[in-house]
Amino acid sequence: MEDKYTGEFYCLKDKAKVKATGDISVTNGRRMAKGICPNCGTKLTRILPKAQA
């Protein structure tokens, strides 16, 4: 089961914060949410805080 992140991303194409849902992945020990902009379809990424162990 993949975790989901729902919240604000910053769209570089629209130059604005947008609300979107994305999948959470871990690369090199960093958690990152990856989603799609609902306005223009651009890929969005957001680095998330470390998970609480």
Summary of the structure (lengths in Angstrom):
residues: 53
radius of gyration: 11.3
end to end distance: 18.4
largest distance: 36.4
contacts: 125
relative contact order: 0.31
helix: 0%
strand: 60%
